[in-house]
Amino acid sequence: MRALLAEARWTQAALARTVNALAAEIDLDLNYDRTAVAHWLSGTRPAPPVPELIAEALTRRLGRSVSPAAAGLVGEPSAPAGGRLPLSGIPISTALTELCSMENDPARRASARMLPYRKAELAKVAAGSADRAPMPPAPRGEQDAGDDLGVVRLAVRFYSASFDAHGGRRARSALAAYLADDIAPLLREREGHDQRRGLLVEASRLSFLLARMYQDASVHGLAQRHFSTALRLADESGDATARAVVLRGLSAQGLALGHRRIALSAAEAAAATRASDGPARAFLLSQLAVAQAACGRHRAARESLGRAENALARGEGSGAAEPFTAYSSGSLEFQTAEVLRYTGDLPAARAALANSLARRSDQDHRGMALSFAQHAEILVGLGHVEEACASWNSFLDHHVHLRSGAADLAAGRLRQLLTPFRNLPVATAVLHRAFAVTSPSQHS
């Protein structure tokens, strides 16, 4: 490790800070300093998942793969704790079972949730995602209603609605069990059947939803692995739009963690697919716009937003609003606000969020809560504290329906941003309410 530190041109304190930051990506609170690194250099072995976090920190710094063993942290943890699950070389149905069954296995669940987020994996996916020849969408129709494919599509609608209404900490174990115990065996049974392609697409969507649930709880390492499984399922189905949707999710996760350039590459690969149009294309282009804005490409971001608006307009009235085939104008306005925040136009971002809130369903508690929270944060930045308090009260109205890490983080920002104004009666009232109905983010 001493040689790797010298190669990285890092001090012991710098390594400690980076390990703490990587721990936060998996909802783990560590507070190492240079003295901890000195102990590691003298031969002390930190407990899992710290060896993997150290290795990931050095990997990112050096731009090449560094394992815990290469860093002198011998006695690597088992595969689930170490994050090196051998899933890529086995059939996708087996990989799905192995990954999802960990959620409901007490012996493996805790270590699985400490899998580190691997920046190199996002870079690999983004670099290898050239546009592929699209295949026609898997057939849909009334005849699906009573068969296996129809049942799985009902599950996609249910879990998607549950995520929107209740957040990622509800129904996650149930979805993991459904994928491991029902979907994976069904994929094995349908090997060689025409219907299998449609099942693969729906399985990819369910895996994507499970990844979003873990992401919502800041369990980013495990979320990334479920995104990767969703990508494999989409690839095996041959459905280019299903693949693009997963790339979009990986881009959003990477951007949230600060990996802007690679997130942009993933968003570009997603938007490059020719298989999607209408709401699906708007969904892809909106993330491209946000990633472009985050990287300082403001003119390109505005152009992508315009294309997203046109695509959404073309798809209006095209059919029932189902998960993964529809994209609401309220969601697009939320992404527009994100672009405007990156460009520094806070008044315009405020207006976009107001439009987003006006167009969202009241049952979308997660979307409403996060939109009200961002609206309040912008208002505070503009000096409108009383208006911000009104938005935060609305945020708290929706928060009570949620078990969501993202909403809990927004509640933490509420307390941080509003505390300097606690002498104002309206701010004091909101702070009291926030402390009464919210608690700090917890491992989940």
C-alpha positions, 0 to 999 in steps of 0.5 A: 500500500505504501508504494501505491500511495506514493504512485498516487501522490496521496498523503495518508489523510487524502486516502482516509478522506477518499475512503470516507467519501466512498463509504458514503456512496453505500450509506456507510458513515466512516470517519477515518483520518491519517492515523487509521491509514498509518495503522493499515500501513503497519499491517492492521487489516480493516474490517470489510468492506474497508479493504474493497473501499481502499482498493476502489479509491486507489483504482480511481486515482491510478486509473487501473484496477487495484485489488485488496490483495495488491494493496497488501490487504490480504485475506480478502472477504468472500465474494458477496462482501468483496463485490466481485460476484462471478455473475458475468460468465453464468446464464442470466437466469442464474445470475438473477437468482444469485444476486436477488436472493441475497436480499432475503438471506440474513447471512449475506444481506448486510455484506451485499449492501456494502458492495462498493460502487465501481466507477470503472464499471460505469466507464466500461459500460459507457465506452462499450455501448455503441448503437446497435441494430434495433429489433422491433418491440416485443409484441403487446396485446390483450392476449397477454392478459392471462398468460405469464407475460401479462402477469409479469407486466402487471408486476412491473406496473405494481412495483413502479407505482409502489416506488413512486408512492412509497419510495425505495425502502418499501416492497424491495425485499418482495421485488427481490424475492419475486425476481429470484423465485418466480422470474428467474425460473420462468426464464429457464422454463421459456428457453427457446420459446418465442415469449421469452424475449418479452419476458426478458424485457419485463425482467430487465424493467423489474431489475431496473426498478430494484436498482432504483430502489437501492439507489434511493437508499444510497446503497449505490454499489448493490444498485449498480450491480442490479443495473448491470443485471438489467442491462444483461437482460436487455441485451439478451432480449435484443430490445434496444430501447430496454438497453437505452433505459438502463444506460439512462439509469446508470447515467443518472446514478453516476451523475448523482455521485459526481462522475459527470464526464462518464455519466455524460458518455452513458447518457449519449449512448442511451440517447443514440438508440434509434429504437425509441420515439415519443415519450421514451425518447423524451425520457432519454433526451432529458437525462442527456440534457442534464448530463450536458449541463452538468459538464458545462455544455449549456447550449447542447443541453438546451438543444436536447431539452428542445428535442425532448419536448418535441418527442413528448409532444409527438407521443401525446395521446398515443396510448395508456400511460404505462411504466417505461412506455410513458413519460410525463410532462411533469417529469420533463419539467423537473429535468428542465429545472435541473438543467437550469440549476446547472446553468445558474438560472435559478428564477427559471429553475423555480418556474420549471419546478412550479410547472412540474408540481402542477403536472404531477399526480398527487399519488406520486409522493416521491416525485412531489416530495423531491420537487417541493424540496428542490423548489424550497432550496431554490427559494432559499437561495433567492432569499424568499425564506417564507415561500421556501417554508411553504414548499417545505411544509408541502414536502413534509406532507408527502414525506410522511407517505415515504420510506425513501433515502432520497427524501430523508437526504432532502429533509437533512438539507432542510434542517441545514438550510433553514437552521440559520433562519430559526429566529423567524417564527415560520422557519421555527415551525417548519424545523420543529415539524421536520425534526418530529416527522423525519429522522436521519438517513439509516441503513436499509 
